[in-house]
Amino acid sequence: MKIAIVKLSALGDIVHAMVALQFIKSSFPDIQIDWIVEDRFAGILANNPDIRSILTVNLKSLKSNKAGIFQQIKAVCGYAKNNYDLVIDAQGLIKSAVIA
């Protein structure tokens, strides 16, 4: 089974969401989990043995570069090709819902 967790930003929120990650992996150790996060927060998740892949987006850059939306859409569509069995939107905002 493959799961994607979408928790894009806020250092403390990402750390709190890691508890859910640990719970999932302890209950189902064979599950593959990817995490979708803003690229500036990817370092928080680096080297976590419970995460198969850290997938990044750069939505913050869209404030100054509106044309970058196409690059971000392309990245997210590429992530969708992983055929996840479950996507968990741990952010609960419109921007994370669009990514999920």
C-alpha positions in Angstrom: 0.0 0.0 0.0 1.2 3.5 -0.8 0.2 6.6 1.1 1.0 10.3 0.6 0.8 12.7 3.4 0.3 16.3 2.5 1.5 18.7 5.2 3.0 21.6 3.4 4.3 24.1 5.9 4.6 25.4 9.5 7.5 23.8 11.3 5.6 22.9 14.4 2.7 21.5 12.4 5.0 19.2 10.4 6.6 17.9 13.6 3.2 17.2 15.1 2.1 15.4 12.0 5.2 13.1 12.2 3.4 11.4 15.2 0.7 10.2 12.8 3.5 9.0 10.5 5.1 7.0 13.3 1.8 5.5 14.3 1.0 4.4 10.7 4.5 2.8 10.3 4.4 1.0 13.7 1.0 -0.4 12.9 1.7 -1.2 9.2 5.5 -1.5 8.7 5.2 -2.5 5.0 3.3 0.7 3.9 5.3 3.0 1.7 4.8 6.6 2.8 5.7 9.7 0.8 5.4 13.2 2.2 4.5 16.3 0.1 5.9 19.5 1.7 7.0 23.0 0.8 10.6 22.8 -0.4 11.8 25.1 2.3 10.6 22.6 5.0 11.9 19.5 3.3 15.0 19.4 5.5 12.8 18.8 8.6 11.8 15.4 7.1 15.2 14.5 5.6 16.7 11.2 6.8 13.4 10.0 8.4 13.4 6.2 8.0 9.6 6.1 7.9 9.4 8.3 4.7 10.1 6.7 1.4 10.2 10.0 -0.6 10.0 13.7 0.2 8.1 15.4 -2.6 8.3 19.1 -2.7 6.3 22.0 -4.0 7.1 25.7 -4.0 3.7 27.4 -3.7 5.3 30.4 -1.8 7.2 31.4 -4.9 3.9 31.9 -6.8 3.4 35.2 -4.9 6.2 36.7 -6.9 6.2 34.5 -10.0 2.6 33.8 -11.2 3.9 31.9 -14.3 5.4 29.3 -12.0 2.0 27.9 -11.4 2.5 25.7 -14.5 5.7 24.3 -13.1 4.0 23.5 -9.8 1.0 21.8 -11.6 3.4 19.7 -13.6 5.2 18.6 -10.4 2.0 17.7 -8.7 0.7 15.8 -11.7 4.0 13.9 -11.7 3.4 13.0 -8.1 -0.1 11.7 -9.0 1.5 9.1 -11.2 2.7 7.3 -8.1 -0.9 5.9 -7.8 -1.4 6.3 -4.1 -3.9 4.1 -2.4 -4.5 6.9 0.2 -3.7 10.6 0.4 -3.9 12.2 3.8 -4.4 16.0 3.8 -3.0 16.8 7.2 -3.0 20.6 6.5 -6.7 21.1 6.0 -6.4 24.2 3.8 -7.5 24.9 0.3 -3.9 24.9 -1.0 -3.2 21.5 0.5 -6.6 20.1 -0.7 -5.7 21.1 -4.3 -2.4 19.3 -3.9 -4.1 16.2 -2.4 
